[in-house]
Amino acid sequence: MPELPEVETVKRQILPVVAGRVITSLEYIDRRNIKNISSKEFKRKIVGDKILDIERRAKYLFFKLKSGNWMVIHLGMAGRVLLKPDKYVKIIFGLSGGKKMYFSDTRLFGKIWLYTKYPELGLGPEPLEKSFKLGDFKKLVKSKRGNTKVVLMDQKFIAGIGNIYAAEALFVAGINPKRRMESLTDNEIAKLYKGIMKSLKAGIVHKGTSVSDFVGAIGQEGTNQNYLYVYGRKGEPCKKCRQPIHKISLGQRGTYFCSKCQN
């Protein structure tokens, strides 16, 4: 599933193309991704509206429309927002100036909603916001109990972190994913904070991690998979100590770590 860096990559690629354009047409190839409104009503309300801006909130894209409505897209497992079509396109947005935006989804787990006001989705803080300081993170950690990696992936705890970046952040911090959150010292919490920032920022710089279905808005894969420390590297040598990377299951998710570097 695309995580914060992948969705941020898509936002940065489509924003300069679609911002300021009117949605002039809407064509359905499959209507099942439209969720909180009928597909007919969605089309009636969206066509003629203007895209003013796009925000990313956690793993969601928020399209700010001139009408005051917000179109929210969640990519699910394999959804894509594209500027060039692929063979899995489900919805085509015609835009003024002859441009088009495509929503593609091989598995139909992606979702599109239309809200009449900015939706509050019950998400935790954005880790890359300038206002999110180490002190804020410490307070969050001190308020939680449970497995550290599982807690990191809880979107109500902190927004946008999934399986890939939780594993990477814990490696950077030197913390074993089996550790419980309440066992972390202040020094370890500070290391984890830095690990989260480093891992997410690297994912954005490298335009996402393409280990499954992810491609950016122009159809190109990201390159962050070439820089991962542990995720997807079972049996391969640790980039620090050369011991083999282990894989276990935590919270029903495959979890990668180095038993020597992570304590």
Backbone bond lengths (Angstrom), bond angles and torsions (degrees), N, CA, C in turn:
res aa  C-N    CA-C-N  psi(-1)  N-CA   C-N-CA  omega(-1)  CA-C   N-CA-C  phi
1 M - - - 1.467 - - 1.535 109.34 -
2 P 1.328 117.88 132.13 1.466 119.40 176.31 1.521 111.32 -57.33
3 E 1.331 115.99 137.66 1.456 121.82 179.88 1.531 108.99 -111.37
4 L 1.313 116.89 -170.27 1.458 120.88 -174.39 1.531 113.45 -48.95
5 P 1.336 120.14 -51.60 1.470 119.12 -177.63 1.530 114.15 -62.35
6 E 1.327 117.19 -34.88 1.458 119.76 179.82 1.530 111.10 -69.87
7 V 1.337 116.40 -43.49 1.462 119.68 179.99 1.531 110.51 -68.92
8 E 1.322 116.93 -36.79 1.468 120.54 175.61 1.527 110.85 -63.28
9 T 1.322 116.75 -38.51 1.470 121.15 177.15 1.520 110.97 -60.44
10 V 1.340 116.00 -46.59 1.465 120.34 179.08 1.526 110.31 -61.62
11 K 1.330 116.53 -44.69 1.467 119.96 -179.57 1.523 111.21 -57.99
12 R 1.326 116.33 -46.64 1.461 120.24 -177.58 1.525 112.25 -65.43
13 Q 1.318 116.58 -29.42 1.459 119.63 -178.72 1.524 113.00 -80.84
14 I 1.333 117.01 -35.18 1.469 118.13 -176.98 1.523 113.25 -89.77
15 L 1.338 117.34 -26.69 1.461 120.01 -174.67 1.528 113.67 -54.84
16 P 1.337 119.56 -48.72 1.467 118.69 -177.94 1.527 113.42 -64.36
17 V 1.327 117.05 -22.39 1.465 121.32 -177.04 1.522 111.74 -87.03
18 V 1.336 117.41 -39.32 1.467 119.37 -170.96 1.525 114.18 -100.89
19 A 1.319 118.29 -22.72 1.467 120.09 -177.57 1.525 110.46 -62.18
20 G 1.320 116.09 131.93 1.456 121.64 -179.83 1.515 114.31 88.58
21 R 1.328 116.84 -0.58 1.474 120.12 -178.72 1.529 110.69 -100.74
22 V 1.316 114.63 146.40 1.452 122.18 176.04 1.525 109.36 -86.21
23 I 1.342 116.60 140.02 1.467 120.91 173.99 1.527 106.92 -80.28
24 T 1.314 116.39 107.92 1.470 121.29 -172.47 1.522 113.42 -93.12
25 S 1.329 116.44 -19.31 1.465 119.81 -179.57 1.515 109.59 -159.11
26 L 1.337 115.25 160.91 1.463 120.97 176.85 1.522 107.57 -142.92
27 E 1.320 115.85 124.15 1.464 121.13 -179.86 1.526 109.58 -119.92
28 Y 1.335 115.56 127.44 1.460 121.03 177.64 1.531 110.36 -97.38
29 I 1.314 115.56 130.54 1.451 121.38 165.07 1.533 108.28 -101.96
30 D 1.329 115.26 -30.65 1.466 122.81 173.57 1.526 106.89 -148.73
31 R 1.325 117.10 132.35 1.466 121.59 -173.96 1.524 113.51 -97.50
32 R 1.329 118.51 -2.37 1.456 120.61 -167.29 1.521 114.91 -72.56
33 N 1.323 118.59 -13.17 1.463 120.12 178.44 1.532 112.81 -79.61
34 I 1.335 118.09 -15.32 1.464 121.87 177.52 1.528 108.47 -77.27
35 K 1.337 117.97 128.37 1.459 119.18 -166.19 1.526 117.18 -114.63
36 N 1.312 120.29 -53.97 1.468 119.12 -169.80 1.524 112.58 -99.34
37 I 1.309 117.11 16.04 1.447 122.43 -176.02 1.525 107.09 -156.86
38 S 1.310 118.03 151.82 1.463 118.79 177.01 1.517 109.77 -66.69
39 S 1.311 116.94 150.77 1.470 120.31 -179.61 1.529 111.43 -62.50
40 K 1.327 116.47 -32.91 1.463 120.79 178.61 1.521 110.56 -66.77
41 E 1.335 116.59 -45.52 1.455 120.86 179.91 1.531 111.12 -68.59
42 F 1.316 116.24 -37.84 1.458 120.57 177.16 1.532 110.05 -58.16
43 K 1.301 116.37 -47.15 1.469 120.38 179.71 1.520 110.77 -63.08
44 R 1.317 116.95 -42.90 1.464 120.68 -178.49 1.529 111.29 -60.90
45 K 1.328 115.93 -38.77 1.455 119.64 -176.28 1.520 112.99 -82.71
46 I 1.314 117.39 -30.01 1.466 120.33 -172.92 1.530 112.40 -84.21
47 V 1.321 117.14 -36.32 1.466 119.89 -177.30 1.530 109.06 -71.02
48 G 1.305 116.41 128.84 1.454 122.71 -177.00 1.519 113.21 97.78
49 D 1.320 116.94 -13.16 1.461 120.40 178.02 1.530 109.60 -83.35
50 K 1.310 115.93 163.24 1.463 121.61 -175.57 1.518 110.42 -118.31
51 I 1.323 116.54 134.95 1.465 121.61 176.98 1.526 108.60 -82.96
52 L 1.324 116.58 113.99 1.457 121.17 -179.39 1.522 112.53 -88.98
53 D 1.333 116.02 -36.88 1.467 119.93 -174.36 1.523 108.66 -164.14
54 I 1.318 116.57 166.53 1.469 122.07 172.80 1.522 107.74 -131.37
55 E 1.303 116.42 130.39 1.450 122.32 173.33 1.522 109.07 -113.23
56 R 1.328 115.59 152.91 1.455 119.33 170.45 1.517 107.75 -110.46
57 R 1.297 116.79 129.99 1.466 122.79 175.78 1.502 106.13 -127.10
58 A 1.355 116.66 113.23 1.462 121.80 -174.76 1.526 109.78 54.31
59 K 1.332 117.59 -117.88 1.469 121.73 -179.46 1.528 111.53 -103.62
60 Y 1.343 116.68 18.20 1.461 121.84 -176.40 1.531 110.61 -111.13
61 L 1.330 115.55 148.45 1.457 122.59 170.11 1.526 108.46 -104.18
62 F 1.319 116.79 125.90 1.462 123.02 179.34 1.531 108.56 -109.00
63 F 1.328 116.44 112.87 1.459 121.41 177.37 1.525 108.56 -93.58
64 K 1.327 116.72 114.65 1.457 121.93 177.90 1.525 109.02 -83.72
65 L 1.318 116.85 121.86 1.457 121.79 -175.99 1.531 111.02 -108.38
66 K 1.309 115.61 152.54 1.470 121.33 -176.68 1.527 111.96 -60.97
67 S 1.318 117.06 -31.68 1.468 121.72 -179.45 1.525 112.94 -66.15
68 G 1.333 116.80 -15.16 1.456 121.33 -172.69 1.515 112.01 100.56
69 N 1.327 116.64 -11.84 1.463 120.79 176.34 1.525 110.77 -75.15
70 W 1.322 114.58 160.43 1.464 122.02 176.22 1.526 108.74 -126.38
71 M 1.313 117.31 123.82 1.458 121.51 171.88 1.529 107.39 -95.45
72 V 1.310 115.61 123.05 1.462 121.04 -176.50 1.517 109.14 -114.95
73 I 1.334 115.73 130.52 1.467 121.63 -179.56 1.519 109.87 -121.15
74 H 1.324 115.25 129.80 1.465 121.86 170.44 1.523 106.88 -116.75
75 L 1.328 116.40 128.51 1.459 120.52 -172.09 1.517 113.88 -76.82
76 G 1.340 117.60 -13.70 1.459 118.84 -179.13 1.520 111.13 64.06
77 M 1.314 116.37 -141.11 1.462 120.77 -178.49 1.521 112.72 -80.18
78 A 1.325 116.33 -40.02 1.468 118.86 -171.03 1.524 113.05 -141.35
79 G 1.323 117.29 18.76 1.450 119.79 179.03 1.523 111.67 -69.69
80 R 1.323 115.77 154.34 1.456 121.47 179.90 1.527 109.61 -141.62
81 V 1.319 116.65 141.04 1.463 121.79 167.52 1.522 105.72 -110.00
82 L 1.324 115.97 118.94 1.465 121.35 -168.04 1.522 112.09 -125.40
83 L 1.312 114.75 153.67 1.455 121.67 171.28 1.527 111.35 -99.65
84 K 1.335 115.15 -11.42 1.465 121.94 174.28 1.526 107.23 -129.50
85 P 1.323 118.91 136.00 1.468 119.93 -173.44 1.523 112.67 -73.53
86 D 1.336 115.76 152.86 1.454 121.87 167.13 1.527 107.73 -120.75
87 K 1.303 117.08 -175.59 1.467 119.66 -173.74 1.520 113.49 -78.04
88 Y 1.336 117.61 -4.44 1.463 120.86 -178.34 1.533 112.53 -106.89
89 V 1.315 118.13 16.55 1.469 121.81 -178.19 1.528 110.45 -59.98
90 K 1.334 115.79 133.44 1.465 121.95 178.96 1.528 112.47 -111.91
91 I 1.351 117.31 -31.15 1.457 121.87 -178.19 1.527 108.75 -139.69
92 I 1.321 116.12 136.76 1.462 121.53 178.56 1.525 108.74 -118.10
93 F 1.326 116.41 120.78 1.457 122.73 176.51 1.526 108.11 -98.33
94 G 1.336 117.10 113.40 1.454 120.45 172.05 1.517 109.43 -80.32
95 L 1.337 116.72 136.05 1.457 121.66 -176.91 1.518 110.66 -123.92
96 S 1.311 115.86 153.60 1.467 119.87 177.93 1.528 109.70 -59.64
97 G 1.320 114.24 152.84 1.458 119.43 -177.65 1.511 113.37 81.45
98 G 1.336 116.01 10.92 1.459 119.76 176.94 1.514 114.82 79.38
99 K 1.324 118.11 11.67 1.463 121.34 179.60 1.525 110.65 -89.41
100 K 1.325 115.89 160.61 1.459 121.68 176.14 1.524 109.66 -137.89
101 M 1.327 114.68 150.46 1.460 122.18 172.93 1.520 107.24 -126.68
102 Y 1.325 116.56 137.52 1.454 121.67 -173.29 1.530 110.31 -119.17
103 F 1.332 115.17 137.64 1.462 120.19 169.55 1.516 107.63 -108.05
104 S 1.339 114.60 120.58 1.458 121.87 -176.13 1.520 109.18 -120.12
105 D 1.328 117.06 145.95 1.464 119.20 -178.50 1.524 109.81 -160.96
106 T 1.320 116.72 113.46 1.466 119.86 -179.15 1.518 112.39 -75.05
107 R 1.345 118.05 -29.28 1.462 121.04 -171.43 1.533 113.79 -111.01
108 L 1.326 116.97 -6.30 1.461 122.25 178.42 1.529 113.00 63.08
109 F 1.337 116.90 28.12 1.461 120.91 173.50 1.527 111.35 -93.16
110 G 1.333 118.00 -12.77 1.451 121.30 177.17 1.519 110.70 -68.52
111 K 1.341 115.69 154.98 1.459 120.27 -176.48 1.528 110.28 -135.79
112 I 1.334 115.35 143.23 1.459 121.91 174.13 1.520 108.37 -128.61
113 W 1.332 115.90 127.16 1.458 122.22 178.70 1.533 109.26 -120.55
114 L 1.317 116.70 158.62 1.457 121.73 170.56 1.521 107.86 -126.52
115 Y 1.347 115.86 122.23 1.459 121.89 -178.70 1.525 110.11 -115.76
116 T 1.326 116.08 149.26 1.463 120.82 179.84 1.527 111.86 -84.62
117 K 1.330 116.89 -10.25 1.462 121.34 174.93 1.520 108.24 -149.40
118 Y 1.327 115.99 168.53 1.463 120.52 -178.55 1.527 109.79 -57.36
119 P 1.322 117.76 120.65 1.471 119.21 -173.80 1.525 112.96 -82.05
120 E 1.293 115.47 136.05 1.463 121.07 172.75 1.522 107.37 -95.74
121 L 1.317 116.51 113.31 1.459 121.05 -172.19 1.528 112.99 -101.15
122 G 1.322 116.90 9.28 1.459 119.83 177.82 1.507 113.40 70.37
123 L 1.331 116.45 32.23 1.454 121.07 -177.44 1.524 111.71 -91.75
124 G 1.316 115.57 154.99 1.449 121.40 175.94 1.517 111.60 -75.16
125 P 1.330 118.04 -176.61 1.463 121.67 -177.97 1.537 111.99 -67.51
126 E 1.317 114.53 153.83 1.460 121.32 175.38 1.528 108.97 -79.22
127 P 1.320 119.11 119.73 1.466 120.09 -174.68 1.523 114.61 -66.24
128 L 1.333 118.00 -25.84 1.458 119.73 -177.24 1.524 113.92 -95.72
129 E 1.324 117.17 2.38 1.459 119.14 174.02 1.532 109.54 -66.35
130 K 1.326 116.78 140.58 1.464 120.90 -179.33 1.519 111.60 -61.00
131 S 1.329 115.63 -27.10 1.465 120.07 -178.22 1.530 112.55 -76.94
132 F 1.333 116.93 -11.51 1.466 120.17 -177.64 1.527 109.36 -89.58
133 K 1.320 115.94 96.38 1.462 122.31 -174.89 1.535 111.08 -97.61
134 L 1.329 114.48 170.30 1.462 120.30 178.77 1.523 111.14 -57.22
135 G 1.320 117.56 -39.23 1.464 120.31 179.52 1.519 112.34 -60.50
136 D 1.334 116.24 -37.81 1.469 120.75 177.89 1.524 110.17 -65.41
137 F 1.333 115.36 -41.61 1.459 119.83 -179.68 1.529 110.56 -65.76
138 K 1.312 117.24 -41.17 1.463 120.68 178.62 1.526 111.10 -59.02
139 K 1.329 116.31 -43.28 1.464 119.93 179.08 1.525 111.17 -61.63
140 L 1.328 116.35 -40.78 1.463 119.80 178.21 1.524 111.11 -62.77
141 V 1.332 115.14 -47.29 1.468 120.02 -177.50 1.521 110.27 -61.89
142 K 1.323 116.86 -43.51 1.467 120.74 -178.41 1.526 112.26 -64.66
143 S 1.338 116.15 -19.92 1.469 119.41 -178.18 1.526 112.70 -91.74
144 K 1.337 117.09 -2.22 1.465 120.75 -173.82 1.515 111.68 -115.19
145 R 1.316 114.55 150.05 1.454 122.29 171.47 1.527 107.49 -127.81
146 G 1.316 115.91 152.28 1.458 119.55 177.80 1.514 112.42 125.82
147 N 1.313 114.75 177.25 1.458 120.93 -178.98 1.522 110.93 -61.33
148 T 1.323 116.24 131.54 1.458 121.64 -173.18 1.525 112.43 -58.33
149 K 1.320 118.33 -47.66 1.464 119.98 -176.89 1.527 111.05 -67.72
150 V 1.315 116.78 -40.35 1.463 120.06 179.86 1.528 110.08 -63.70
151 V 1.326 117.27 -41.34 1.463 121.02 179.27 1.529 110.17 -63.74
152 L 1.322 117.66 -41.48 1.466 120.85 -179.78 1.525 111.92 -59.38
153 M 1.324 117.63 -30.93 1.459 120.75 -178.65 1.532 113.14 -86.86
154 D 1.322 116.86 -2.77 1.467 121.39 178.14 1.528 108.43 -76.44
155 Q 1.318 117.27 114.46 1.465 121.51 -175.65 1.522 113.04 -67.42
156 K 1.320 117.80 -17.04 1.463 120.56 175.59 1.527 110.96 -82.71
157 F 1.318 117.26 -17.70 1.462 122.05 177.36 1.528 110.20 -83.25
158 I 1.313 116.07 -52.65 1.456 122.39 177.85 1.525 107.09 -152.13
159 A 1.303 117.39 141.40 1.460 121.41 -167.89 1.528 112.88 -89.75
160 G 1.325 115.52 133.83 1.458 120.63 166.05 1.503 117.47 98.83
161 I 1.340 118.05 -7.42 1.467 120.39 -177.26 1.523 109.44 -93.85
162 G 1.317 116.26 127.91 1.451 122.35 176.26 1.510 111.06 -119.66
163 N 1.306 116.23 -156.73 1.455 121.86 -171.99 1.528 113.55 -62.50
164 I 1.324 116.10 -41.86 1.469 119.74 -176.45 1.519 111.08 -64.89
165 Y 1.338 115.82 -54.62 1.463 119.09 -171.33 1.514 112.98 -78.57
166 A 1.339 117.96 -21.84 1.461 119.73 171.36 1.526 109.84 -65.47
167 A 1.334 116.76 -45.29 1.467 120.70 179.18 1.517 111.14 -62.46
168 E 1.326 116.20 -43.27 1.465 120.43 -178.10 1.526 111.46 -67.86
169 A 1.323 117.13 -42.49 1.465 120.73 -179.86 1.523 111.19 -62.48
170 L 1.330 116.60 -41.39 1.465 120.29 179.78 1.528 111.14 -66.25
171 F 1.314 117.08 -35.98 1.471 118.65 176.58 1.522 110.33 -65.70
172 V 1.323 116.88 -48.21 1.469 120.41 -179.92 1.533 110.06 -57.29
173 A 1.331 116.30 -37.34 1.468 121.07 -179.35 1.527 112.98 -79.30
174 G 1.334 117.73 -13.24 1.458 121.09 -178.15 1.517 113.53 73.67
175 I 1.336 116.19 28.44 1.469 121.36 -176.84 1.527 109.72 -111.20
176 N 1.320 115.93 128.89 1.460 120.83 178.24 1.531 109.36 -67.32
177 P 1.333 118.06 132.16 1.466 119.78 -177.95 1.521 113.95 -63.11
178 K 1.332 117.87 -15.93 1.462 120.86 178.92 1.528 112.74 -81.16
179 R 1.343 116.48 -10.43 1.463 120.05 179.20 1.519 110.93 -63.58
180 R 1.332 116.21 149.68 1.448 121.10 174.95 1.533 109.50 -89.59
181 M 1.306 115.82 146.20 1.455 121.53 -176.19 1.527 111.60 -58.06
182 E 1.335 116.72 -38.62 1.462 120.19 -176.23 1.532 112.56 -72.39
183 S 1.328 117.61 -8.87 1.464 120.49 179.36 1.525 112.69 -90.08
184 L 1.329 117.98 -8.28 1.459 120.77 -175.01 1.530 111.35 -73.67
185 T 1.323 115.43 135.09 1.462 120.76 174.95 1.525 109.43 -80.45
186 D 1.329 116.60 167.89 1.464 120.03 177.82 1.524 111.10 -59.45
187 N 1.333 116.22 -37.98 1.464 119.95 178.87 1.525 110.91 -65.57
188 E 1.326 117.36 -39.78 1.466 120.71 178.72 1.525 111.20 -69.37
189 I 1.319 116.93 -35.99 1.467 120.16 177.08 1.527 109.68 -62.47
190 A 1.330 116.60 -42.03 1.467 120.53 178.13 1.519 110.77 -63.33
191 K 1.331 117.58 -39.78 1.469 121.09 178.32 1.530 110.95 -66.47
192 L 1.328 115.96 -37.86 1.460 119.44 179.22 1.528 110.76 -67.93
193 Y 1.309 116.80 -40.22 1.466 121.17 176.17 1.536 109.91 -56.86
194 K 1.320 116.57 -48.29 1.461 120.78 179.33 1.525 111.04 -65.16
195 G 1.343 116.62 -36.76 1.461 120.69 178.90 1.515 112.35 -64.10
196 I 1.336 116.35 -40.20 1.467 121.04 177.33 1.517 109.90 -62.34
197 M 1.332 116.24 -49.05 1.470 120.16 -179.12 1.523 111.92 -60.55
198 K 1.324 116.04 -46.30 1.465 120.00 -177.89 1.519 111.23 -63.07
199 S 1.322 117.30 -44.37 1.459 121.48 -175.73 1.527 111.50 -67.64
200 L 1.331 116.59 -44.50 1.464 120.18 -179.73 1.531 111.14 -66.57
201 K 1.314 116.73 -43.20 1.466 119.90 -179.75 1.525 111.39 -65.10
202 A 1.330 116.78 -37.06 1.470 119.54 176.85 1.518 110.68 -64.00
203 G 1.335 116.55 -40.66 1.461 120.16 178.32 1.515 112.33 -60.84
204 I 1.328 116.72 -38.43 1.465 120.66 179.08 1.530 110.65 -70.78
205 V 1.327 116.92 -44.78 1.471 120.94 179.51 1.524 111.06 -57.35
206 H 1.330 116.29 -38.80 1.470 120.95 -177.46 1.526 112.52 -93.18
207 K 1.342 115.71 13.23 1.474 122.57 173.65 1.524 113.46 59.29
208 G 1.334 114.91 39.34 1.450 120.60 172.79 1.513 114.93 94.81
209 T 1.344 113.87 165.10 1.464 122.00 178.54 1.519 108.66 -107.19
210 S 1.309 116.66 116.68 1.468 121.71 -179.16 1.521 109.32 -105.95
211 V 1.344 115.25 83.89 1.456 120.48 176.61 1.520 111.42 -107.49
212 S 1.345 115.59 -6.94 1.457 119.86 179.75 1.526 109.45 -139.82
213 D 1.329 117.04 -100.80 1.461 121.11 -173.72 1.520 114.51 -103.83
214 F 1.330 118.17 -6.26 1.460 118.44 -169.57 1.523 113.66 -71.12
215 V 1.327 114.11 130.32 1.463 122.22 164.05 1.517 107.28 -136.32
216 G 1.326 116.41 155.87 1.450 120.85 177.26 1.513 111.71 -74.86
217 A 1.329 116.08 -174.94 1.462 121.40 -173.70 1.521 113.33 -67.37
218 I 1.318 116.74 -20.08 1.470 119.33 178.84 1.529 111.43 -101.47
219 G 1.326 115.91 13.39 1.458 120.42 173.65 1.512 115.57 84.64
220 Q 1.337 117.95 7.26 1.458 121.35 -179.43 1.526 110.99 -97.37
221 E 1.330 116.15 141.25 1.454 120.79 175.90 1.519 110.76 -70.47
222 G 1.335 115.73 151.37 1.454 119.81 170.02 1.518 110.05 -74.16
223 T 1.327 116.36 175.03 1.467 120.21 -179.03 1.527 113.02 -121.13
224 N 1.343 117.72 4.82 1.463 119.07 -175.06 1.524 112.80 -65.63
225 Q 1.330 117.45 -21.32 1.468 120.14 177.30 1.533 111.68 -60.47
226 N 1.315 116.77 -23.13 1.468 120.88 179.77 1.527 112.20 -78.05
227 Y 1.328 117.05 -9.03 1.464 121.07 -175.03 1.525 112.84 -118.51
228 L 1.334 117.72 3.78 1.461 120.56 -177.28 1.526 111.31 -67.11
229 Y 1.328 115.15 142.55 1.461 120.74 178.01 1.528 111.87 -83.48
230 V 1.329 117.10 -44.74 1.463 119.27 -172.93 1.527 114.00 -130.38
231 Y 1.325 118.37 -37.84 1.463 120.40 -172.07 1.530 110.94 -58.50
232 G 1.345 115.10 128.11 1.467 120.84 177.91 1.508 114.70 74.84
233 R 1.332 118.12 11.38 1.470 120.70 -172.51 1.534 112.24 -114.43
234 K 1.319 117.46 31.83 1.469 120.73 -179.95 1.535 110.77 -52.62
235 G 1.339 115.85 128.76 1.449 122.18 177.01 1.517 114.45 82.68
236 E 1.314 116.97 -13.33 1.465 119.79 178.70 1.524 109.35 -82.01
237 P 1.332 118.24 156.00 1.462 119.78 -178.10 1.526 112.50 -70.22
238 C 1.329 115.71 138.02 1.458 121.41 174.30 1.522 108.98 -58.88
239 K 1.309 116.35 138.32 1.464 120.82 -177.60 1.518 112.53 -71.54
240 K 1.334 116.72 -10.74 1.465 120.17 178.13 1.523 112.38 -103.02
241 C 1.355 116.22 -50.90 1.470 119.13 -172.36 1.523 114.05 -110.47
242 R 1.344 116.71 -9.30 1.474 123.74 178.10 1.525 113.77 74.80
243 Q 1.327 118.90 2.63 1.462 120.82 173.08 1.527 108.95 -74.28
244 P 1.345 118.62 152.01 1.467 119.69 -177.80 1.526 112.94 -66.74
245 I 1.318 115.38 142.77 1.459 121.79 177.02 1.526 109.06 -75.05
246 H 1.332 116.13 136.63 1.464 122.21 179.69 1.528 110.68 -98.92
247 K 1.322 115.35 155.77 1.455 121.19 173.26 1.519 109.40 -130.97
248 I 1.337 115.92 128.62 1.455 122.35 175.59 1.528 107.92 -131.58
249 S 1.306 117.16 178.54 1.462 121.55 175.87 1.522 109.40 -111.60
250 L 1.339 116.34 126.70 1.461 122.72 175.14 1.520 108.10 -132.98
251 G 1.300 116.48 128.41 1.456 119.01 -178.46 1.515 111.81 58.44
252 Q 1.322 116.44 33.85 1.473 124.04 -179.95 1.529 112.77 63.36
253 R 1.329 116.46 23.84 1.456 121.00 177.82 1.515 108.98 -125.73
254 G 1.338 116.69 141.96 1.451 120.89 174.61 1.521 110.12 -63.53
255 T 1.341 115.84 132.21 1.460 121.01 -174.24 1.520 109.59 -129.18
256 Y 1.319 115.67 125.57 1.466 122.10 -176.07 1.522 109.65 -108.81
257 F 1.345 116.01 141.01 1.465 119.15 179.51 1.526 109.54 -165.02
258 C 1.324 115.20 165.56 1.477 122.54 174.09 1.516 107.97 -106.14
259 S 1.318 117.11 119.70 1.460 120.83 -175.83 1.525 112.11 -70.94
260 K 1.316 118.37 -16.61 1.456 121.10 178.84 1.532 111.60 -90.07
261 C 1.305 116.62 -42.51 1.487 120.61 -176.28 1.511 113.49 -84.25
262 Q 1.329 117.17 -17.88 1.463 120.33 -177.10 1.514 110.14 -115.40
263 N 1.317 116.59 118.07 1.463 122.01 -174.34 1.533 112.29 -111.83
